[in-house]
Amino acid sequence: MAKQTGFGPKKAYLILYNAASAVAWATILGRVAVVLGWKGAPFVPLVVDNFARITQTFAIMEVVHALTVASRLFLVWGICYPFPQLNTNVFYSTMLVAWSLTEVMRYSYFALKQIDAVPAWLHWLRYSAFLVLYPVGISSEVAMTLSAIWGPADELSSWYTFGLTLVLAAYGPGE
């Protein structure tokens, strides 16, 4: 199939979507970094919680990355939303830092790829950073889920705790 040339609506959408996503995740990363360093983990959700939930929810538009989107939606809506007291945990901050760095690189890469302007350093980061970010992200996600299971989930319902345990059991390499 020949490479598409020109600047049609599809390319414009991809550039806009990826650039907007990179900016949104960079905003989350900046907010987490500033507040974590200035006030500490308990204050992070006060400045980023709703924006992070909305930003991650927009990722539902990405069918190709369905498993990543599903696990993150599970975290923001199944753990962080019903149990906001868990969001003061440092694992909430490390989860958002890992997600944000991943998404800033990914969306920037895809936006620049649309105009054949991906710098070599970004290409390298896009395909290398996961070696650090994946373990940090998944460890934080598991820690948040365990915090819910061992904490407030049972107060909501024993079935909720059971459901969280089933989801947690599905985590593993290649999640």
Buried (B, 14 or more C-beta within 10 A) or exposed (E): EEEEEEEEEEBEEBBEBBBBBBBBBBBBBEBBBEBBEEEEBBBBBBBBBEEBBEBBBEBEEEEEEEEBBEBBBBBBEBBBEEBBEBBBBBBBBBBBBBBBBBBBBBBBBBBBBBEEEBEEEBBEBBEEBBEEBBEBBBBBBBBBBBBBBEBBBBEEEEEBBEBBEEBBEEEEEEB
